[in-house]
Amino acid sequence: MLGSKLVIAEREGLQAQLVVYLDQIAALLDMMAVCNPGILIASGFDLTKERRGHARAKATAAARIAGDAESADGDSGTPS
């Protein structure tokens, strides 16, 4: 029973990290579209108006915090 809770928490963390990656890809595409607007059509992304909710912003913030915690754990073995 505890294992399923851990799997769900891990899945939610991975989903939040995926949102961060997709936001980064979208930002890069926006920058590239300044020089070449046709790149947006070729990207395959939906070009409709973006409708973000508060849940997505919270998920993105949670993923960033989780990523920062993981990188801090990796640095804990080095002396300060």
matplotlib code that plots the C-alpha trace (Angstrom):
import matplotlib.pyplot as plt

x = [0.0, 2.8, 4.5, 1.6, 1.8, 5.5, 4.9, 2.2, 4.4, 7.2, 4.9, 3.6, 7.2, 8.1, 5.0, 5.9, 9.5, 8.0, 6.1, 9.3, 11.0, 8.1, 8.1, 11.8, 11.2, 8.4, 10.6, 13.4, 10.9, 9.6, 13.1, 13.8, 10.5, 11.7, 14.2, 12.2, 8.4, 7.9, 9.6, 6.4, 4.4, 7.1, 7.4, 4.1, 3.0, -0.6, -0.5, -3.8, -3.9, -2.2, -4.5, -2.5, -4.2, -2.9, -2.4, 0.2, 2.1, 2.1, 3.3, 6.1, 7.2, 7.1, 9.2, 11.8, 12.0, 12.3, 15.1, 16.9, 16.6, 18.1, 21.0, 21.7, 21.7, 24.3, 26.6, 26.3, 29.4, 31.8, 33.3, 32.4]
y = [0.0, 2.4, 1.5, 2.8, 6.2, 6.4, 5.5, 8.2, 10.8, 9.9, 10.1, 13.5, 14.7, 13.4, 15.0, 18.4, 18.0, 17.3, 20.6, 22.4, 20.8, 21.7, 25.3, 25.5, 24.1, 26.5, 29.4, 28.3, 28.0, 31.5, 32.9, 31.1, 32.3, 35.9, 35.1, 32.4, 32.5, 29.4, 27.3, 27.5, 25.8, 23.1, 22.5, 20.6, 22.5, 23.8, 27.5, 28.4, 30.8, 29.5, 28.9, 28.2, 27.6, 28.0, 24.3, 24.3, 27.2, 25.3, 22.1, 24.0, 25.6, 22.2, 20.6, 23.4, 23.0, 19.2, 19.7, 22.1, 19.6, 16.8, 18.9, 19.9, 16.3, 15.6, 18.4, 17.3, 15.1, 18.0, 20.0, 23.7]
z = [0.0, 0.8, -2.5, -4.5, -2.7, -3.6, -7.2, -7.4, -5.8, -8.2, -11.2, -10.2, -9.8, -13.3, -14.8, -13.2, -14.6, -18.0, -17.8, -17.0, -20.1, -22.4, -21.1, -22.0, -25.4, -26.0, -24.9, -27.3, -30.2, -29.4, -29.6, -32.9, -34.4, -34.2, -37.0, -38.8, -38.1, -40.2, -37.5, -35.3, -38.0, -38.6, -34.8, -34.6, -31.5, -31.4, -32.2, -30.4, -27.6, -24.5, -21.5, -18.4, -15.1, -11.6, -11.2, -13.9, -12.3, -9.0, -10.7, -12.4, -9.2, -7.4, -10.1, -9.8, -6.1, -6.4, -9.0, -6.7, -3.8, -6.0, -7.1, -3.5, -2.4, -5.1, -3.8, -0.1, -0.4, -1.2, 1.6, 1.9]

ax = plt.figure().add_subplot(projection="3d")
ax.plot(x, y, z, "-o")
ax.set_aspect("equal")
plt.show()
